[in-house]
């Protein structure tokens, strides 16, 4: 099996390392990036006979078309605006494609390829990372266990293990993506109707028993649900997604956004820089860099099972890996993405073709089994009666 990864940044590198870590199925991993240093560093870290690298720009479709030819699946780990063109490239080459997704306008452009992909028996599957991705599949898997669903609440966030005021936050991936999530409206379902609310709103306290977390905060952001809101419209009465952070973070970011520092507006007539450009630069300088982190996740779905009120809960706490020096957010994004690609590439695992999100394409139970085999510990609970998303976890649990 040959898998091609486009992008060797923090997440792309983690995807490559995960693919090379277990080579029982994959006999060639190709990675493309315009930066020679990033590719060289990957070879130094991975040291695998199965790894091949190509220095090429992700916008160079002519060169990429030759590289992806013969691949069983292509994984995009580059900025989301490049994904529609890369998806079309793979479709023309007859190769399955998946990406990290998260930006709805680009996801919708990919989904418009559904008819052509179906005719060619090729799958185009955006949103295969952590959120959207893993958290959406957990939500649908919880719904599978109920006869009727009433509400679905999704909470996830990456947090530093050593928070420093005033923001109590560090950047694990992209400052631009964080600002997108914090400035664009969030879609959710209330009283059976799809509505939009402001990001950085509707703060709540959420408790995690594992030290050092305890009581955290969660608030609405754009990212996470993507197409799930439309998928569950008419099926649940309530649906929301909130990002988990250390207490106090939302207040500080609302202050910055209130000053207009997130606006994509030039700061003066003599410069091309916007307020957002300046904020991105300062966030990278002050909040970027290597740090030890954790990913906190909880999915709660309430409804009825065999006529009785029932609550399904999935919960995960993943910490920075001191042995491999790999961040939790890298691992929690890379593993679902790799499993998605392998299921698409594996003969007979996913039949047909088209363009859709992973929760609608991949076999959910099999996906979660393989995610667990690769090291993500997701706890699964079923409770009689209704529980709240902020409630403490019981001691009774079972692995997914």
Secondary structure, DSSP 8 states (H G I E B T S, - for coil): -EEEEE--SHHHHHHHHHHHH--SS-SEEEEEES-HHHHHHHHHHH--TTEEEEE--TT-HHHHHHHHTT-SEEEE-S-GGGHHHHHHHHHHHT-EEEE----HHHHHHHHTTHHHHHHHT-EEE---BTTTBHHHHHHHHHHHT-SEEEEEEEEEEEEESS--TTTT---SS-HHHHHHHHHS-EEEEETTEEEEE-TT-S-EEEEE-STTTEEEEEEE-STT-TTHHHHHBTTBSEEEEEEEE-TTHHHHHHHHHHTTTT---BS-TT---BHHHHHHHHHHHHH-S---EEEEEEEEEEEEETTEEEEEEEEEEEE-BTTTTB-HHHHHHHHHHHHHHHHHHSTTTS-S-EE--HHHHS-HHHHHHHHHHTT--EEEEEEES---TTS---S--EE-
